[in-house]
Amino acid sequence: MGNKVTAYVEVTWNGTTVTCSPDDVPVSKKDNNSITWVAQQAGYTFTGVNITDDTGDPNGVKEWDAPTFSTCIIPNPANPSQSITVSTMSVNDKFKDTNDHSYTITYTNPNGTPGSFDPGIKNKD
């Protein structure tokens, strides 16, 4: 079996609108074992992920390990000659099933106000 890689998802905010790239992020047993969301703006901090299985039962699937939180330095999208420190959140996929799941990512904005968004994730196999 080859090396598995992390699927990286860039997250951008425009007011209360959140955009992920890629969206949907494909996750495959043979290729990926984790997803990392990377904020593209300073001041936004990931705080968690809630997962519900396709029956709507939040306890119906234990698809992910607990998230880990960190920061990283990236080029500033507004001025690539500068760098910014941004929030990251990673989860490991246990691939217990390939059914559809609803994922809600929670965060705080630069003012400390909580928010959430539902990224597209597709288990391919």
C-alpha positions, 0 to 999 in steps of 0.5 A: 500500500502506498503512502497516504496523503492529507487532503488540504482544504483552503477556507475563505470567509467573505462576511458570513459566507464561507468558501472551501476549495476544493468543495467537495473534497474527495476522500479515499481509503487508498489515498487519504487518511486525513483532512486538514482545513486551512484558514486563508485569513488571519483571525479566524480560528477553527474550534471543532467539527460535528458529524452526523450520519445519513440517518441524522443520528449524531451518534450513528457513526464514529467516522473521525478521530478527535480534531487536532488544532494548530497554526501555520504560516502561509503567503498572505492572499491579499499580498503574497510577498507577506506571510500570515499565521492562520488556524488549521484543523485536522481530522483522521478518517477511520473509513468505517463506511462510505455513506453520506455524512453531514459535517459542520465545522465550527469557528470563531471570527476575528471578533470572537463571534462563533460561526459554522459551515458545512463543507462538502466531503465525499467518501469515494471508497 
